[in-house]
């Protein structure tokens, strides 16, 4: 049965869904972005600088021991005495350098005499250094510097030009005159192992960059060894400014991810220490939390909307029922009749079948109200309505037309059959009783019957049934009369 909508339930549910979804989403997203900013701020201001400082300290600590070894060599009495005796036996110093290398696990050990310009290693004389040889520039730099030692990264002539970290220590005789340079070399692979350990410990990407913006060949994580960071996605346009500042934090986008970079310049190695954090990976946990919150919000929204749908459906059904049902008898009211009779006529036009109408009125109803009161009258109305409804077919329609009048529409029923049904209804009402104020009351009804002629209006059909009713009343009541 179709009823007019008292309000647009679908629009209301859609609005409720939008409001709840927007509210939940806004709350979840606000929390996500606030947490993201807090995490990024912590990474930039605390985590990466602290990690970089710790790694710098670790590198310096790992270089302290080689410095001490080189210092011991520079102050060793044997080495200085051997030089002052005229460097007569190269085997002696080679044995000495071999012992240093073996005892301390160095990659290489060396001594360069300033007097003879001879470069000694554990294997003996390697070469003679010359001021005009670019690869010997390190020695003349060390000779002229004010500090006792330097840490430098150079290819090792004695080991197939392997990139080596050298601790170059100045050697003086007992009168303080410069007599050469000595020290040991650490393979860069050893430092690479340290970096791998740092990466595992600190869970960051760590690599060294030289002054030209190229990754130092330590098996670095970013790109191939020796990669030019000027060509790195996201980082390339920033690299010159980063190297110029020497220290600080930077952010860039690469391959769809946000990266945070902290840079520290290491003057001992003349390298830049890059400590990089994938911010997108760092935010993975709170992203999962965001997705979980959104999923929970969706479930809550669906549950609330479903419950609202049930409540609104029930409420709307109740409103529609109140709008189309007589409150006292439970029968259809005239508003419902106007809706249903239109449907019935539309069906008749598609498939003509007889339609009959009964108009019933309770005889002497005013006397019942006057003698027994309106409560008894209401009880009579309810009982008559019950009898009429129970005696009609499921396809028939019973309407409280007003006051003590009832209208019944019989679908697929001709005039003769309608008259028989009316007579059955009259007898059933006459046999029914209602208890009121300790007495058993009974009433009778008069009925008028009409059949739809296929072309008349509803008002005409109702009017003919009503005319037949008044004829029955005029004929003595408690009877059926056909139009």
ABEGO torsion letter per residue (X at the ends): XBBBBABBAAAAAAAAAAAAAAAAAAAAAAAAAAAAAAAAAAAAAAAAAAAAAAAAAAAAAAAAAAAAAAAAAAABAAAAAAAAAGGABAAAAAAAAAAAAAAAGBABBBBBBAAAGBBBBAAEBABBBBAABAAAAAAAAAAABABABBBBBBBBAABGGBBBBBBBBBBBBAAGBBAEBBEBBBBAAAAAAAAAAAAAAAGBBBBBBBAAGBBBBAGBABEBBGBBAAABBGAAAAAAAAAAAGBEBBBBBBGGBBBBBBBBBBAAAGBBBBBBBBAAAAAAAAAAAAAAAAAAAAAAAAAAAAAAAAAAAAAAAAAAAAAABBAAAGBBBAAAAAAAAAAAAAAAAABBBBBBBBBBBBBGAAAAAAAAEAAAAAAAAAAAAAAAAAABBAABBBBBAEEABBBBBBBGBBAAAAAAAAAAAAAAAAABBBBBGGBBBBBBBBBBBBBBAGABBAAAAAAAAAAAAAAAAAAGEGBBBBX
